[in-house]
Amino acid sequence: MRISIALPIALFALLSLPAAGQDIFQPLRDMVEGITQKPEQTPRRPKPVVTDEAPPIPQRRPADLGGPETPVVIEPVKPTAPEVTKPVPPAPPVVEPPGVSLPRERPEEPVEAPKPEQAETQKPTEQAVPPAAQDLPAQPAPEAAPKPAAEAEPARIFQTACPAMLTGQVEAKALPPISDGQCKSQSPLSVTGVLVNGRMVPFNTEAVTDCGMATALPEWIAEVDNYVKAHDDTSIASVTVGTGYMCRNVNNAAEGNLSFHAFADALDVVGFKLEDGRNVTVEEGWTGTEEQGSRIVKFAHDAACGHFTTTLGPEANALHHDHIHVDLGCHGKTCTARLCE
């Protein structure tokens, strides 16, 4: 503050003096100029450069300078801690709002370059089309042949087993159901022999009957065999049978009721072949001699009345002159009555 007041006063005094007297105040002017001049800026000291390099090791002092030799202490360089990079946390997944499906970019399908062999084969070939073929209308593609419908599985067949066949009382095999209009048999059998007094007596041919008839035949034939053994000292070698199942009316009539033959529930027995070689038939023996087997065929007729519900012989009518008809037809209200003629 003092310098700022003294400076104008000194200038005013110098200007008011004559030129001769100005030399006297030369030192004063020099002082003023020295005051008004800006001080020279001193150069700044450069900042020391900090580096990671180890400081230089001081050299030993030469021995000729005098004085004891001082040991040099080398300080170990402190290892710098390695820089640790902090892991960057993963960005949170983008949660789509419910009910809104954002479009996704379709990945580009790689396009495979065609192989040289394929490129040659894929070259379009120009074929000359005759003018007549160009004028023809396009032919429709042939229709594929329809596939055959899958065949339905056949319905299950319900049949019953026959105890006489299971126990070996008869030699037989089961047949498929018979259905011919009103003539039916659900579980027919083809009988070829019966067990008589411990041995199997065969039939001359198969007889198609149901299980009921097959069950009643062994006991009847066994009773006749016992009679032949007692009176003629022989036995039955085989049984000659006639009609078993046949779809027809009673007595082969054009009209009327169906015969029990139509249900495989009847059998016609023609005769017996004996072990002594005789062939006894109903047709010859009924009115013939004992040698012809008259007593054997009549006993067979009478014995059948106890095993079957229907027994018809030559005395029933002319249609039964050559055989004995037996069946298990129902007679009477309770199906217990028997018809023996």
C-alpha positions as CSV (number, residue, x, y, z in Angstrom):
1,M,0.0,0.0,0.0
2,R,2.9,2.3,0.8
3,I,4.5,1.7,-2.6
4,S,1.4,2.5,-4.4
5,I,1.2,6.0,-2.7
6,A,4.9,6.9,-3.0
7,L,5.1,6.1,-6.7
8,P,2.9,8.9,-8.0
9,I,4.5,11.5,-5.7
10,A,8.0,10.6,-7.0
11,L,6.9,10.8,-10.6
12,F,5.3,14.2,-10.0
13,A,8.5,15.6,-8.4
14,L,10.7,14.4,-11.3
15,L,8.6,16.0,-13.9
16,S,8.5,19.4,-12.1
17,L,12.3,19.7,-11.9
18,P,14.5,21.1,-14.7
19,A,16.7,18.8,-16.9
20,A,19.8,19.8,-15.0
21,G,18.5,18.7,-11.8
22,Q,17.2,15.4,-13.1
23,D,20.6,13.7,-12.8
24,I,20.5,14.2,-9.1
25,F,17.4,11.9,-8.9
26,Q,18.8,9.3,-11.2
27,P,19.3,6.8,-8.4
28,L,15.8,7.4,-7.3
29,R,14.5,6.7,-10.7
30,D,16.5,3.5,-10.8
31,M,14.9,2.5,-7.5
32,V,11.4,3.2,-8.9
33,E,12.1,1.2,-12.0
34,G,13.4,-1.7,-9.9
35,I,10.3,-1.5,-7.8
36,T,7.8,-1.3,-10.8
37,Q,9.5,-4.1,-12.8
38,K,8.1,-7.5,-12.3
39,P,10.4,-9.9,-10.6
40,E,11.8,-12.6,-12.8
41,Q,10.2,-15.8,-12.3
42,T,12.5,-18.4,-10.9
43,P,12.5,-21.7,-12.7
44,R,10.5,-24.4,-11.0
45,R,12.3,-27.5,-9.8
46,P,11.3,-30.5,-11.7
47,K,9.4,-33.1,-9.9
48,P,11.3,-36.3,-9.3
49,V,10.3,-39.1,-11.6
50,V,9.1,-42.1,-9.7
51,T,9.9,-45.3,-11.3
52,D,9.6,-49.0,-10.3
53,E,13.3,-49.5,-11.0
54,A,15.5,-50.2,-8.0
55,P,17.7,-47.3,-6.9
56,P,21.3,-47.4,-7.9
57,I,23.7,-49.0,-5.5
58,P,26.1,-46.5,-4.1
59,Q,29.8,-47.2,-4.9
60,R,32.4,-47.7,-2.2
61,R,34.4,-44.7,-1.1
62,P,38.1,-44.9,-2.2
63,A,40.5,-45.7,0.5
64,D,42.9,-42.9,-0.4
65,L,40.5,-40.2,0.8
66,G,41.2,-41.1,4.3
67,G,39.2,-42.4,7.1
68,P,37.8,-45.8,7.8
69,E,35.9,-47.6,5.0
70,T,32.2,-47.6,5.8
71,P,30.2,-50.6,4.8
72,V,27.5,-50.1,2.3
73,V,24.0,-51.3,3.3
74,I,21.8,-52.4,0.5
75,E,18.1,-52.3,1.4
76,P,16.0,-55.0,-0.2
77,V,13.5,-53.8,-2.8
78,K,10.0,-54.3,-1.5
79,P,7.9,-56.3,-4.0
80,T,5.0,-54.5,-5.5
81,A,1.6,-56.1,-5.0
82,P,0.2,-57.5,-8.2
83,E,-2.8,-55.7,-9.6
84,V,-6.0,-57.5,-8.9
85,T,-8.7,-57.2,-11.5
86,K,-12.1,-57.3,-10.0
87,P,-14.5,-59.8,-11.8
88,V,-17.2,-58.0,-13.8
89,P,-20.6,-59.4,-12.6
90,P,-22.6,-60.9,-15.5
91,A,-25.4,-58.9,-16.9
92,P,-28.8,-59.9,-15.4
93,P,-30.9,-62.0,-17.8
94,V,-33.7,-60.3,-19.7
95,V,-37.0,-61.5,-18.4
96,E,-39.8,-61.4,-20.9
97,P,-43.2,-60.3,-19.6
98,P,-45.7,-63.1,-19.3
99,G,-48.0,-63.5,-22.2
100,V,-45.8,-61.6,-24.6
101,S,-43.6,-63.6,-27.0
102,L,-40.8,-61.5,-28.5
103,P,-39.7,-62.3,-32.0
104,R,-36.4,-64.1,-32.2
105,E,-33.9,-63.8,-34.9
106,R,-33.9,-66.6,-37.3
107,P,-30.4,-68.2,-37.5
108,E,-28.9,-68.1,-40.9
109,E,-28.7,-71.5,-42.5
110,P,-25.3,-72.3,-43.9
111,V,-25.3,-72.6,-47.6
112,E,-23.2,-75.5,-48.8
113,A,-21.3,-75.0,-52.0
114,P,-22.2,-77.7,-54.5
115,K,-19.6,-80.3,-55.2
116,P,-18.1,-80.4,-58.6
117,E,-19.7,-83.7,-59.4
118,Q,-23.1,-82.5,-58.2
119,A,-22.8,-79.2,-60.1
120,E,-22.2,-81.2,-63.3
121,T,-25.2,-83.5,-62.7
122,Q,-27.5,-80.5,-61.8
123,K,-27.0,-78.8,-65.1
124,P,-30.4,-78.5,-66.8
125,T,-30.7,-80.6,-69.9
126,E,-32.7,-79.3,-72.7
127,Q,-34.7,-81.9,-74.4
128,A,-36.5,-81.3,-77.5
129,V,-40.3,-81.7,-77.1
130,P,-42.1,-82.8,-80.2
131,P,-44.9,-80.4,-81.3
132,A,-47.5,-83.1,-81.0
133,A,-46.7,-83.6,-77.3
134,Q,-47.0,-79.8,-76.7
135,D,-50.5,-79.7,-77.9
136,L,-51.7,-82.6,-75.7
137,P,-53.4,-81.7,-72.4
138,A,-51.6,-82.6,-69.2
139,Q,-52.2,-86.1,-68.0
140,P,-53.5,-86.4,-64.4
141,A,-51.3,-88.3,-62.0
142,P,-52.4,-92.0,-61.5
143,E,-54.5,-92.5,-58.4
144,A,-52.9,-94.7,-55.7
145,A,-54.7,-98.0,-55.3
146,P,-56.8,-98.0,-52.1
147,K,-55.4,-100.0,-49.3
148,P,-57.4,-103.1,-48.4
149,A,-59.4,-102.7,-45.2
150,A,-58.1,-104.6,-42.3
151,E,-60.1,-107.8,-41.8
152,A,-62.0,-107.9,-38.6
153,E,-61.1,-110.7,-36.2
154,P,-63.6,-113.5,-36.2
155,A,-65.9,-113.7,-33.2
156,R,-65.0,-116.1,-30.4
157,I,-66.5,-119.5,-30.7
158,F,-68.0,-120.7,-27.4
159,Q,-68.1,-124.5,-27.1
160,T,-68.2,-127.0,-24.2
161,A,-65.9,-129.9,-23.5
162,C,-67.3,-133.4,-23.3
163,P,-66.5,-135.4,-20.1
164,A,-66.8,-138.8,-21.9
165,M,-64.0,-137.6,-24.3
166,L,-61.9,-136.2,-21.4
167,T,-62.1,-139.5,-19.4
168,G,-61.4,-141.7,-22.4
169,Q,-64.9,-143.3,-22.5
170,V,-65.1,-142.5,-26.2
171,E,-62.5,-142.1,-28.9
172,A,-63.5,-138.8,-30.5
173,K,-62.5,-135.3,-31.6
174,A,-64.2,-132.0,-31.3
175,L,-65.7,-130.4,-34.4
176,P,-66.6,-126.7,-35.2
177,P,-70.2,-125.6,-34.5
178,I,-72.8,-126.8,-37.0
179,S,-75.2,-124.2,-38.3
180,D,-77.4,-125.0,-41.3
181,G,-80.6,-123.1,-41.1
182,Q,-82.6,-124.5,-38.2
183,C,-80.2,-127.5,-37.9
184,K,-77.6,-126.7,-35.3
185,S,-75.1,-128.2,-32.9
186,Q,-72.7,-126.0,-30.9
187,S,-70.3,-128.7,-29.7
188,P,-70.5,-131.7,-32.1
189,L,-68.1,-134.6,-31.8
190,S,-66.7,-137.1,-34.3
191,V,-66.9,-140.4,-32.5
192,T,-64.9,-143.3,-33.8
193,G,-65.0,-145.8,-30.9
194,V,-66.3,-146.5,-27.4
195,L,-64.6,-148.1,-24.3
196,V,-66.2,-151.5,-23.7
197,N,-65.2,-153.7,-20.7
198,G,-61.7,-152.2,-20.7
199,R,-61.0,-152.2,-24.4
200,M,-61.7,-149.8,-27.2
201,V,-64.3,-151.1,-29.6
202,P,-64.1,-149.1,-32.9
203,F,-66.9,-148.0,-35.2
204,N,-66.8,-148.9,-38.9
205,T,-67.0,-145.2,-39.7
206,E,-67.2,-141.9,-37.8
207,A,-70.5,-140.9,-36.2
208,V,-71.1,-137.2,-35.7
209,T,-73.1,-136.8,-32.4
210,D,-73.2,-134.4,-29.5
211,C,-71.7,-135.0,-26.1
212,G,-74.9,-136.5,-24.6
213,M,-75.1,-139.3,-27.1
214,A,-71.3,-139.9,-26.9
215,T,-71.7,-140.4,-23.1
216,A,-74.6,-142.8,-23.3
217,L,-73.1,-145.1,-26.0
218,P,-70.3,-146.9,-24.0
219,E,-72.6,-148.3,-21.3
220,W,-75.2,-149.6,-23.9
221,I,-72.6,-151.3,-26.1
222,A,-70.9,-152.8,-22.9
223,E,-74.3,-154.3,-21.9
224,V,-74.7,-155.9,-25.3
225,D,-71.1,-157.2,-25.2
226,N,-71.8,-158.8,-21.8
227,Y,-74.8,-160.6,-23.3
228,V,-72.9,-161.8,-26.3
229,K,-70.1,-163.1,-24.0
230,A,-72.6,-165.0,-21.8
231,H,-74.7,-166.6,-24.5
232,D,-72.4,-167.0,-27.5
233,D,-69.0,-167.1,-25.8
234,T,-67.7,-164.3,-28.0
235,S,-67.5,-160.5,-27.9
236,I,-68.1,-157.5,-30.1
237,A,-65.2,-156.7,-32.4
238,S,-66.8,-153.5,-33.9
239,V,-70.0,-151.6,-34.2
240,T,-71.6,-150.9,-37.6
241,V,-73.2,-147.4,-37.4
242,G,-75.4,-145.5,-39.9
243,T,-76.6,-141.9,-39.8
244,G,-75.5,-139.6,-37.1
245,Y,-76.0,-135.9,-37.8
246,M,-78.2,-135.1,-40.8
247,C,-80.3,-131.9,-41.4
248,R,-83.8,-133.4,-42.2
249,N,-87.3,-133.8,-40.9
250,V,-88.7,-136.8,-39.0
251,N,-88.9,-139.8,-41.2
252,N,-87.4,-137.8,-44.1
253,A,-90.7,-136.1,-44.6
254,A,-91.0,-133.0,-46.8
255,E,-92.9,-131.2,-44.0
256,G,-93.2,-131.5,-40.3
257,N,-90.8,-131.4,-37.3
258,L,-87.1,-131.7,-37.5
259,S,-85.6,-135.0,-36.6
260,F,-83.2,-135.2,-33.7
261,H,-80.6,-136.2,-36.3
262,A,-80.7,-132.4,-37.2
263,F,-79.2,-131.6,-33.8
264,A,-76.6,-134.4,-33.7
265,D,-78.6,-136.0,-30.9
266,A,-79.4,-139.3,-32.6
267,L,-77.6,-142.3,-34.0
268,D,-78.7,-145.3,-36.2
269,V,-77.0,-148.6,-35.3
270,V,-77.0,-151.2,-38.2
271,G,-75.4,-154.2,-36.4
272,F,-72.3,-155.7,-34.8
273,K,-69.3,-157.6,-36.0
274,L,-68.4,-160.4,-33.6
275,E,-65.0,-161.8,-32.6
276,D,-66.1,-165.3,-33.9
277,G,-66.3,-163.8,-37.4
278,R,-70.1,-163.4,-37.7
279,N,-71.6,-160.1,-38.9
280,V,-74.9,-159.6,-37.2
281,T,-77.3,-157.1,-38.7
282,V,-80.7,-155.8,-37.6
283,E,-82.2,-156.4,-41.1
284,E,-81.3,-160.2,-41.2
285,G,-81.3,-160.9,-37.5
286,W,-84.6,-159.4,-36.5
287,T,-86.6,-162.1,-38.3
288,G,-83.7,-164.5,-38.7
289,T,-82.3,-167.4,-36.8
290,E,-80.1,-167.4,-33.7
291,E,-77.1,-168.1,-35.9
292,Q,-78.0,-164.9,-37.7
293,G,-78.1,-163.1,-34.3
294,S,-81.8,-162.7,-33.8
295,R,-81.4,-162.8,-30.0
296,I,-78.5,-160.4,-30.1
297,V,-80.2,-157.7,-32.1
298,K,-83.4,-157.9,-30.0
299,F,-81.5,-157.7,-26.8
300,A,-79.7,-154.7,-28.1
301,H,-83.1,-153.1,-28.9
302,D,-84.5,-153.7,-25.4
303,A,-81.3,-152.7,-23.6
304,A,-81.2,-149.3,-25.5
305,C,-84.6,-148.4,-24.0
306,G,-82.9,-148.1,-20.6
307,H,-80.1,-145.8,-21.9
308,F,-81.9,-143.5,-24.3
309,T,-85.3,-141.7,-24.3
310,T,-86.1,-142.8,-27.8
311,T,-85.6,-146.3,-29.3
312,L,-87.1,-147.3,-32.6
313,G,-86.6,-150.7,-34.3
314,P,-88.1,-152.7,-37.2
315,E,-91.4,-153.0,-35.3
316,A,-91.8,-149.2,-35.1
317,N,-92.3,-148.7,-38.8
318,A,-90.9,-149.8,-42.2
319,L,-88.4,-146.9,-42.2
320,H,-86.5,-148.7,-39.3
321,H,-86.5,-152.2,-40.7
322,D,-82.7,-152.3,-41.1
323,H,-81.4,-150.4,-38.0
324,I,-82.1,-149.4,-34.4
325,H,-82.6,-145.6,-34.0
326,V,-81.6,-144.2,-30.6
327,D,-81.7,-140.5,-29.4
328,L,-82.0,-138.4,-26.3
329,G,-85.0,-136.3,-27.4
330,C,-87.2,-134.8,-24.7
331,H,-90.6,-136.5,-24.2
332,G,-93.3,-135.4,-21.8
333,K,-93.5,-132.3,-19.7
334,T,-90.5,-133.2,-17.5
335,C,-88.4,-134.8,-20.3
336,T,-88.3,-138.1,-18.4
337,A,-90.7,-140.1,-20.5
338,R,-89.3,-142.8,-22.8
339,L,-90.4,-143.9,-26.2
340,C,-89.4,-147.6,-27.0
341,E,-90.8,-149.2,-30.1
